[in-house]
Amino acid sequence: MLLILLKSSACLAVFMLFYKLCLEKTSAHTFKRFYLIAVILISISIPFIVFTEYIETKPANLTNITEFKTGTTDVLENKLVINYTSIILWSIYILGVIIFSFRFFKNLYQIFQKIKANPKYKNQNYINVLLHDLIHPHTFFNYIFLNKNNYEHNLIPKEVLLHEQVHAKQKHAIDILFIEVLQIAFWFNPLLYFIKKDIKLNHEFLADQAVINKGINTKQYQYLLLAFSSNAADIPLANAINYSLIKKRFTVMKTKTSKTVIWFRSLVLLPLLAILIYSFSNKNYIEYDYSLNETITQEKATKKQVEEYNALAKKYNAQPQNKRVIKLKDVNRLEYLYSLMSEEQKVNSQPFPDCPPPPAPPIVKKGDASNIPPPPKPPYAKKCDVSEVPNPPLPPAPKPPLDHVIDMAKKGAIFYYNGKKVSSDEAIELLKKNKNLNISSKTIDDVSVVKIQTEPIRL
């Protein structure tokens, strides 16, 4: 779990760095909105991507094969070890989830209470909630919270109302709720705090862009923002004008990024995404003995086998039939490859070469003993007493399975349990818990592979 969190955080950090360097100051605000949400989901997903690679075993390179049955040997007694570190960390995590859940639902409850307890006026598709508190305009879905006295005396400029209506129309509250819920589960990840700030700032970019596109004078609008943001507070779960980000907003208002630049920078994301998937995804290696299974599971010959057959068949078909001599091993190989091929492959391949019959044995005339070779002499055998023959040495007793696995772990072996790759620690724990597991170890290209499985192991 810790490794998954670290991989996810690393991916998110790379995406955020790309956003800061290449996207934040561009005018592609709609693209940036979906980018910031998408990279969070992609960063969480990448560590769960698994690429499976099949490793073909080569029996000729096997140096040793050892098989144990743990049911027939004694295994060390299990010792119950309590991991207090894990208990403490999980307790802290659950406490953080409780605190952040309480904070989230408290803010949500306060917003609904404001809506319920104060007068509301519907303005087209928006609902203005009039509060007696001296507040600055802010939005939550279609609800726009305004000061009652300022609203009734027309002291709120139409540009500010339009700004808040854009927040409501584009449903910016959905993005904020998404990141707030995510923070409950990943409250310990500081990157979420920074990306939430970027999401809220981009919402302001979108609203500013919509107001300016309505024909509002840019300088006049900037003066209004300064006036309404000088004492604005950050309101959770709502979009509000924030003075600390005004300078950056003024800079972006003047920026006009060409579509060519936006497309070029967006295309850079493709190789970046490929590198992150390759670097932080999981790789599962499955050992597969091709030579043992190809005759059972193979429905047709592989491309390599067809090429081998065609090369052999062409070699012998090129020889005159009356002078053709085919080696026995080549005949056997041709017959084996031909049996693997499908009907379509047989039609499109070289014809099977005709094999001439073996030469007839020489005819020996009756009574002519000169042509009959004498039988070979039996090897000389020295008579000896049975008592003089030494007894063969007894084979050494096999190591206990657990000791064998520990030795293999020290040598850096790769462990599989029922076809799935496991760590050396997990393999040792499996042996401690189950005495009926079967183990086999192989050395393939100087890499030791240890199989642990519940079913009998077939050599």
Buried (B, 14 or more C-beta within 10 A) or exposed (E): EEEBBEBBBBBBEBBBEBBEEBBBEBBBBEBBBEBBBEBBEBBBEBBEEEEEEEBEBEEEEEEEEBBBBBEEBEBEEEEEEEEEEEEEEEEEBEEBBEEBBEBBEEBBEEBEEBBEEBEEEEEEEBBBBBBEEEBBBBBBBBBBBBBBEBBEEEEBBEBBBBBBBBBBBBEBBEBBBBBBEBBBBBBEBEBBEBBBBBBBBBBBBBBBBBBBEEEBEEEEBBEBBEEBBEEBEEBBBBBBBBBEBBEBBBEBBEEEBEEEEBEEBBEEBEEBBEEBBEEBBBEEBEBEBBEEEEEEEEEEBEEEBBEBBBEBBEEBBEEEEEEBEBEEEBBEBBEEBBEBBEEEBBEEBBEBBEBEEEEEEEEEEEEEEEEEEEEEEEEEEEEEEEEEEEEEEEEEEEBBBBBBBBEBBEEEBBBBBEEEBBEBEEBBEBBBEEBEBBBBBBBBEEEBBBBBBEEEBEE
